[in-house]
Amino acid sequence: MNKDNIEKELSEYIAALTGFNDEIKDDTKLADMDVDSISLVKIFVFIERHFGISLLDAGVTREQIETFGSIVQYIQQTL
């Protein structure tokens, strides 16, 4: 799966989950998209089910999931 597809699918999910309607850029922080702790868990579950990657088991760092771009990069590198 290429970066554009990952970005599209993840951004659509986050927008539907949080109601965030602004443009999501690589440097957009999750906190700026109204992602709270419950939303973050839901995003992790979406990533696991949709991309087959378990972030919880992988021991990701906060830096790897701080921004939209860092999550996309992590997914792309792991696939």
C-alpha positions as MATLAB code, in Angstrom:
seq = 'MNKDNIEKELSEYIAALTGFNDEIKDDTKLADMDVDSISLVKIFVFIERHFGISLLDAGVTREQIETFGSIVQYIQQTL';
ca = [
       0.000    0.000    0.000;
       1.410    3.384   -0.923;
       1.672    6.502    1.232;
      -1.217    8.294   -0.505;
      -3.611    5.415    0.216;
      -2.503    5.193    3.845;
      -2.949    8.960    4.298;
      -6.380    8.930    2.663;
      -7.763    6.013    4.648;
      -6.335    7.145    7.978;
      -7.362   10.790    7.555;
     -10.917    9.780    6.600;
     -11.141    7.574    9.684;
      -9.807   10.278   12.018;
     -12.141   12.892   10.522;
     -15.145   10.595   10.972;
     -14.081    9.717   14.510;
     -13.334   13.219   15.787;
     -15.284   15.481   13.453;
     -12.046   17.269   12.501;
     -12.741   18.887    9.134;
      -9.603   20.950    8.549;
      -6.917   19.792    6.168;
      -4.734   17.162    7.794;
      -1.054   17.694    7.045;
       1.991   15.616    7.961;
       2.827   17.930   10.865;
      -0.726   18.035   12.247;
      -0.586   16.796   15.821;
      -3.172   14.321   17.030;
      -4.045   16.646   19.898;
      -4.869   19.370   17.363;
      -7.316   16.968   15.696;
      -9.220   16.522   18.971;
      -7.850   13.009   19.482;
      -8.272   12.094   23.141;
      -7.148    8.883   24.828;
     -10.277    6.948   23.853;
     -10.021    8.142   20.246;
      -6.357    7.130   20.216;
      -7.256    3.583   21.239;
      -9.888    3.490   18.482;
      -7.282    4.681   15.965;
      -4.916    1.935   17.146;
      -7.675   -0.656   16.675;
      -8.433    0.733   13.190;
      -4.753    0.517   12.220;
      -4.515   -3.026   13.545;
      -7.626   -4.218   11.723;
      -7.153   -2.243    8.526;
      -3.393   -2.463    8.045;
      -2.588   -5.553   10.128;
      -0.184   -3.666   12.395;
      -0.426   -3.837   16.179;
       0.950   -0.591   17.557;
       0.455   -1.700   21.139;
       2.544   -4.852   20.693;
       5.194   -3.049   18.639;
       6.234   -0.759   21.486;
       5.793    2.468   19.542;
       7.113    5.654   21.090;
       5.199    8.855   21.608;
       7.255   10.514   18.881;
       6.155    7.835   16.402;
       2.498    8.686   16.957;
       2.635   12.388   17.786;
       1.713   13.671   14.327;
      -0.343   12.402   11.436;
       2.769   12.150    9.283;
       4.692   10.165   11.874;
       1.886    7.603   12.106;
       1.674    7.308    8.321;
       5.455    6.898    8.135;
       5.382    4.200   10.814;
       2.614    2.289    9.005;
       4.416    2.569    5.682;
       7.715    1.353    7.142;
       6.053   -1.538    8.938;
       4.026   -2.821    5.981;
];
